[in-house]
């Protein structure tokens, strides 16, 4: 097994929260199970609740039993848990940071972590900058000793100005190369596979342009509503919650030019070029390029205003100002309470210019490449073939690769890969500041054009595929959404 030769301390702010229990600690156990944690790895979790190390470890054990993708081996868990410590203090408590500093110095001696520290902010966004500033104020970043990195969950700001303010405050403490803005989508197996599918197969990359591709669809659909997240969702909406980060990242990866090198900066340079190239129409054409919706019953959800104009569905039609994608539309949609839970990219290729077969004079079924991200992971290539028999009939057939259909193929969780990346200093699956900046510029432009949401939002039934205007967005150009 691969072993990352980087002993370090992982300090989790928000150690009693849902993210820590559901994702972070199970991911660390999975890495331990696979022999992929460095020998000197330790965790200090910080939370407001008073509890002992013993009680905290037992709570984490119950979470690992519930969320682990592997059978939990008590011996392995004990080996990990004995290096997990809990410290109770509020994020603005000066004395707590001083005690944390003493703990870290002691851990450096006990486990030879050499000052290597991974600060993970699993907290509400309003706490990001204050915690980072306290880290600096209390000298928790040793000078000329080891590495210190900070991991920040989304959302990184609520718009461009707030993101710029946050970045400025964090940048005074951690350099850009040590700031890891995490988007868990980028750790998913099939997201990592998109570039392999493109750049390692000559049957795809030569065709990956406006000459052969009719359009590209990107879908992230959920069957659940907002649940207990109504307070957060009221401030964000589908546009900020999903499009600004997850879906624009998928767009950038699907559309970017081949990077000069397979390294973090080259990959992120190409993604930024795509985000800068997004073309959005003037406000007068907004109705033909944007569809907003709200599911029935949203206004009755917990912490949601009875007069809410927050969108729970958004569909966009975009173009890119670059030679490769001249005139090719990109359709993006995401929503809650939709018919099916799915995340996928569909590449629809153009029809042959001169139909050879009479059956295709009015158009055969289009060739499709479907990249399925979740819940099913895999790819489907649809092409046309003759139906067996004496008649000349053409029908679509598919070549299907399903990565997680076999129960023995237990795909790693996104956080496993991302935590390893932080420890090894690989930032290729994390968003750089200029990616955040250009995505917020685009989202703010849309928001400004849709300032009167009350007139734009259409109600849709829970369990449907969204509002009618979302269907019309793509159908008015003779295309359709592929609900595969």
C-alpha positions, 0 to 999 in steps of 0.5 A, a space after each residue: 500500500 502507498 504510505 504518505 510520508 508526511 507526519 502531521 497534526 490535523 486540527 479540526 475546528 468544528 470537531 462535534 459537527 456533522 461534517 466531522 462525524 459523517 465525513 472526516 473521521 470515517 475518511 481517516 479510518 478508511 485511510 488507516 484501513 488501507 494503510 495510507 495514513 502517515 505513521 505520525 498522524 494525529 488529530 486534535 478536534 476543537 468544539 464548544 461542548 465539554 467532553 472527555 477524550 474517552 467520551 469523544 472517541 466513543 462518539 466518533 466510533 459510533 459514527 464510524 460504525 454507521 458511515 464506514 464503507 469498510 467493515 470496522 476492525 476494532 484493533 484498527 480503530 483503537 490504533 487511530 482513536 488513541 491519536 485523536 484528542 478533544 479540546 473544548 473552547 469557543 472559537 474566540 477564547 484566547 486561553 483555548 488557543 494558548 492551550 492548543 499551542 502547548 498541545 501541538 508542541 507536545 505532539 511535535 515531540 511525541 509523534 515527530 510531526 515536525 511542525 506540520 499542521 493541517 487546520 481544517 475549518 469544519 465550521 460556519 462561514 462566519 467563523 473562517 476568518 476569525 479562526 484563521 486570525 486567532 491562529 496567527 495571533 497565538 503563533 500557531 504557525 511555527 516559523 521555518 518549521 514544517 508546513 502549515 495548511 488550512 482547508 476551508 469548506 464552501 461557501 467561500 463568500 456569498 458574492 464577489 465582494 464578500 469573497 474578496 474580503 474573506 480572501 484578503 483576511 485569510 491571505 494575511 495568515 496563509 499563502 495561496 499555496 497553503 490555502 485549500 478551498 475544498 469542493 468535495 465534488 472534485 474528489 469524486 471518482 468520476 470527476 477525477 476520471 473526466 480528464 482521463 476519459 478525454 486525454 487518454 483516449 484518441 477516440 474522444 479528444 480529437 472530437 472534443 470541439 464544436 465541429 463534432 459536438 452539438 451541445 453538453 449538458 451538466 445536471 445535478 438533481 436531488 430528490 430531497 428538499 432543504 430539510 433543516 438547512 432552510 436558514 442557510 438556503 434562504 441566503 444562498 439558493 440553488 445558484 450560489 449553493 450549487 452552480 457557483 462551485 460544483 457545476 462551474 467546476 464540472 463545466 471547467 473540467 469538461 471544457 478546458 484545453 489539455 494542460 501543459 503538464 499534469 500538475 496543480 497549477 497547469 490544470 487550474 490555469 486551464 480551468 480559469 481560462 474557461 471560467 473567464 470565457 463564459 459568455 452570458 447574454 444581456 439582461 434583455 435576453 435573460 428569459 431565454 438563458 435562465 430558468 428559475 423555480 421553487 418547489 411546492 412546499 418550500 415556503 413551509 420548510 423550517 426557517 424559510 420565509 412564507 414570502 420567499 423568492 429563493 430559487 430551489 431550481 436553476 437552469 442555464 444556457 451558456 456559451 464559451 468565447 473560445 475557438 474550441 467551443 465556438 457556437 456550442 451551448 452548455 446547458 446546466 441545471 440543478 434543483 431540489 425535490 426533483 424526480 431523480 437523484 443524479 449527477 451527470 455530464 452528457 455530451 451529445 454529438 452532431 448528426 452526420 452531415 449527409 445521412 447515408 441511410 434513409 432511416 436517418 434522413 430526419 435524424 437518427 438517435 444522436 451519439 451520446 457520451 454520458 459520464 455518470 458521477 453519482 449515485 451510479 459511477 461510470 460511463 455510457 457510450 450510445 451509438 447507432 446499429 442495425 436491429 437484427 432481422 430482415 428489415 433495415 432498422 436502426 436503433 441506439 445501442 449502448 456500451 456501459 461501464 459501471 464502476 460501482 455496480 459491483 458491490 466488491 468495487 467500493 469506490 473511495 469517498 471524496 474526502 479520503 482523496 482530498 485529505 491525502 492531497 492536502 497532506 501531500 501538498 497536491 492542490 490540483 483538486 482544490 479551487 485557486 483564488 482566481 477560480 473562485 473570483 471568476 465564478 463569483 463574477 459570473 454568478 453576480 452577473 446572473 443575480 444582477 440580471 435576475 434581481 426581480 426574482 418574484 417575476 422569474 421564479 416558477 413553482 414546480 411540483 415536488 417529484 417532477 423534473 422542475 418548472 416548465 420554463 426549465 424544459 423550454 430553455 432547452 426545447 426551444 432550440 430543438 434539444 431535450 434534457 437527457 434524464 438517464 
